[in-house]
Amino acid sequence: WIEYPSSSNNNNEWLEDVYWDPHDTTGDGKNDSLVVDFRAASDSWGGTGDVYLQIYSDENISVRHSQYLTNLEWGSHSITLDMSETDLTPGMLRGNLVLYVDSQREHVSSALNLDLWWDSVRLNDAMVTPYDLDEDGAFDSLEVSVNIDHSFLIDTPVILEVNAWNKTGFDGLTSMSESRTLFMGPIFEDNPGGRGLQTFWLYAEWEQDVLIEIRAILPNGNEFVEMITWNDLTDEYGFELQPLDWTVTMWQIDTQLLDSSGDGNEDLFRVQYDLDSVSDALDVAVELLVVAPDNSEYSIWDNYTVNGDMYDLRNLEFPAWLSGQHEFTLRVHDLSDNKIEYEEDFGRFTLSSAFDATSLKLVVDGPSGTESQGFTTIRGDDCRIDAVLSDSIGEFYDLMGEIVWGSTGFTVDSEPFLPTTNSGTVDCSQWNVGEYLIYAYYENGVEILVDYEIPLVVVEPLPPPSFLLNLNDVPDIGKAFCEISTVYATDYSTPQPIPIIRYEWYVNDELSETTSSSLSCTEFEYGITEIEVYGFSEQGLHDVERANILLVAPSEEEGASSNIEVSPKDKVETESWGLFAVLGICALALIIPLLLFKARRSDGYSDSEDEFWMSKEAASMPSMAGVGQEIYHSSTPPVLDSGADIYSPSSVVNEWTESVDADGYRWREYSDGRAEWFDNQTGEWKLFEG
């Protein structure tokens, strides 16, 4: 140890048990901190000492890091140093630990090879140069440069900032700022790893006097800062700036009138231009202002970057949508300060329209009718209204509008279900019954308005399809001509049923090829044939009718015989067609002898015979009054046996005459005195029981 001066130093003080211990606190294998343990000793019983720690590098001894501990009592002490908080360069470092007592150096302990390495950024040769870019005689911009070095062994993102702070007062806000992220890491072939010169430009937007800060921010939040406060160019403290006003000049400009639609008329205005600027990169907005024949104004824009005096010929075009005189003006806006740097008026030019007229039409899909007479739909049927829009003007200028739907003139209880948002289609299938006047209008961004309207009537749904079988064309004898047809079951007091568009005929459970409303039975075999027919509407609803047809071959003696027609079951399912066939044959065997027996006793009937032949339905049968002669003046004609469900208009060959009475009933009068009337509800001939 060293004692100064020995004449005035009555006690001995020294350092002992000094240990220099580098530490790896991040676990990356690098010693990024230093711990110095030591003991301050003295042969006196009182007093204190001061310890001064100094770390430096042999490569640059002018850069040192120092740390002080004062008023230490005699005994053991420790100093911990985070190397990332120092301005030292990582590598092999040296250290001195010095003991002072009463400001006199008493002892020095040194370490020569301290292997320390940590993540650090060194901001070297920082420089700020002011410029007058708009050439108005005042500085308006600063070029900030700094040489970067670092100690990162792997690529690490580091934010590099350049900030301008107000010199006259700190308000926490920068007046100008630029930043970028550098990946700092190892050096490869042509990659410096984030080292070398970095340059930033700051442009003044208002008058200011600033100091410049360069800051490197590590991912862990550690920062390395360099301040530049002296203006070497003016030899003054701080940097005084005036607002920068970029100038724009027109190097070349030209206008043309063109025919874009090929109809021989000029309909497009084009301007070509090349702009220059004192700035290497100036963002501008070029505006072509157009005043249309109706005095409405529109602007066409071209936003781009002017790169100094580089040749860059550009153009703006305006296709006219109105015919007439148009006025054109070109303006150049500086986006940095929103000032107009250049303006030129081209005057007036006459143009024709380059577009087809904007149109809107409503097309109805589903309902019947025409636009002039109106459309009608049944509630629940398919119903759609499509808006067909053509707007080439809005598409070209990206100024499309929206279709707005509405309805007027409808009845109070019929509210349409119109869309609340822009839509090209309206579903009208479930609208309430009523009358509607549907309209739609459309307006694009250039205020072109078109509209369209159509009338629509929604009516109640029709009743389901309903029909009956007509067996009048089933012959009594043979089958020379035999046809089964259908008739609508019409009740004029109610809405008409849905029309039937297709039939399916089943003959003995086999589907026939016939789809019309009638079926030929000429090819049927003699005997009983089961008939089942379905009638389908367009909506898929259907009705069904069933019948058994009995064809009897002509006898050899008489040359003819009777055919028995089986009445329709009128929507009643038959459990077994075979059972009815047997019952039909039995009934025929009973009826024919009975009729022959009655013919022999036609001179008169007893009261008991009258009761036997009278039916319970006699009261509801039509009257023979007014139908030719009174056939049954002395006797009551027979009716069907109560157990029979099959009836033939004539089981014995007889001649008849047919007539229609005043009430519209059809009659047949036979030569044997019998009379029959046609029941329109069941489609059957029934024996008159008057």
Steps between C-alpha positions, in 0.01 A plus 500: 500500500600862469465761769516877433666680674663275758572789735132584545362145483506361848297181422523226243191429272494242226284271278503126547312195374419674168314269253404601137212268404334532149136366490259375230159635608306420178609139450635563150853390585637856509621681813291816498557621858791538742498444878796633702526372860759657735586580861609847616740472796670746739719475808299777665173460682312783333456689175357403158627456148391569141527244220524592129444229233614569144455270192666569161642341188853509371361567151350830611618613841323834460162329548469387860219406730525605866301421812545641853426369854552759775520496878561128520560350838783258536389151397366303205324668205384418146441691172276361218530654156251442207723536196206584267460826693851609410642663187780250479572267213456132586814287503809463724489782756711622791392624841643704789362505853644798697466569877501864615518622860461872562534550123838326509555193286596211727479183293444392133387151391493419125364229269651471151287244309128535561312310226169686476247496213151646480253637243588859428462757226758772438387819328819638349576814300150645537454806276219743409511712181234767427370559141291755312307264270234742375775756423335788682814602692409330830588159638192272491641144523756300697711206388590284800771233461650254746744211473360185664703232674374231735587176678205275402601147411156405359256706292309729736243770405606839633290816457705800392333837561590858412302761695493877493431665838405862554807681632317770692279271709432129542131416455537124452419517127739480208466756220649259245573130522611214276566137592588165346576148619845351438586134537835495677704181497801323351675621186455286188634532146319818393294555814656730760256373763352841577834679522608807310361842411129572548345825367171666594320809362285733710280760324363800686127564470517817710759737641703332775832491690595145601754261647552157341488167682610163356363204690555122461236290682569130568227232529556482878438873534864606545581821314812662360471876442711765326408871515610756238457856617764702314448631146846480347384683185379810684716441809192536719318302763201327344357492147265778388263406214230661283202309344584302189295587190562252216478649152338317207561589136325381183755356262249392230120526454263414212121459448302282255136442399428134406212278381494214752167346393582485128183684391688782328441752780763633740400384847825479703737771630861397575782704656864377509756653736851456647574666836838581655593601855805606701407210731633154426164354600196727527149356541251695291136474396423611143138611459308543173204721590203470259196728480225309312231657274254501794760697709568202726868457596702179509866422568722225356810427714850360450701455823868414451856590603707751301863381501704816444541577131458137384297472175155359584224575246155436647141569392147558627187424293139614527234312296193725483153370596320822403512658155603866486775738604738394779755718680834344613761617757818316617627542858804349678468465880805454726385230746764600756331835568177473292596804294427542129842518334381524138176590318406536132161578339446322164174672407176352354457200270185347344460126565237236427398229747732198506260272687168327451219657698459374856187283523298307757227245425289277725451148361226279647561125524204277588186717489286511186412815307672788322647834605217692335222289651677413826613175653305254713634229727347252743627536853749220565593452134850580374526878468818702452571853380852560366654844456707502179748790525737635236735779616825508303564855624494402867712191431766699312535771763442265795196707596231232511188577701241282672164364386220623727169309503157627594127444458205736467134467419448174691202434718513559874535135595758410237850591613780385266815333630762729341875472574652752737844489335628527145375194313436404141215257575172509694314184601123560470383141545368555854358850474156560642203496266453846349590741223852645479686759296865399536773747408879523519734790437878530465737799516875476438780724620465742207134562590347306212159376622287224343187324627243237403165374628261210440149410630451168677186334636529218753188279524389224732633152429267286284330195647676170432417325174167310492340298224246219433491213255266528201381153389240616246714381213522144632261315261218271614590239242844383400790739481511633145553847649581524869649796683538605864548875558531743790296808581572773756293484816387861469330698772460855373439634850868444593832587324584272212743218585859496384518387134612146435793477260566127498314174558623154595271210406537159661325204334496194726786661701715552189597855399365600161691714251203735483549836683198688358156545658345198321586132463385267224348176625454347153783258560376391842416135538138400563426477866595725791794743466633703793563868419696748717588850380706779665476865394804717583525879516812701418567531873502121546157477668274223376154341510418132439194318366435124469243283315432144386394464137303188395490427127261224383546342159194498263289173513482278193114506487445874548827621345540739790511511875521742782824640643495578866673820613615519856454843656802694640583442860529876553827506698428178697778243518387145403643227716461223238408551136446123459221505759313768307542306178324198655223721643452660157448165326257389771302821471480459123365146541227628734399809309446346155245230606326751724458745217366224270252400768382858543452538127256211495291663778508850356116522507514623861670492843367455848568737788749259647684495171507881506661494841747238381620712206502842671840638613573709806649763266176539298424834662827650374464378139394737217142519369390372162260793462540659164708216353291360217210274596427369850662161474432378855138598541390160621805344656826578684823401322744275683817618680830333579509208736626617837794261496629596151765764441516452124243651264469484122292764319333215314549132562258414220536636150229767454470807289489836676465869435705763686382848605579786744236652729458862607721444808790377286468126582577252226240217450482167320154351421506132402252310281414271791375800705805553724659847550853593616656835603869597505653590838762773432656455845582132458514483120242211499167425332242421769156333469215742556279394795208743459 
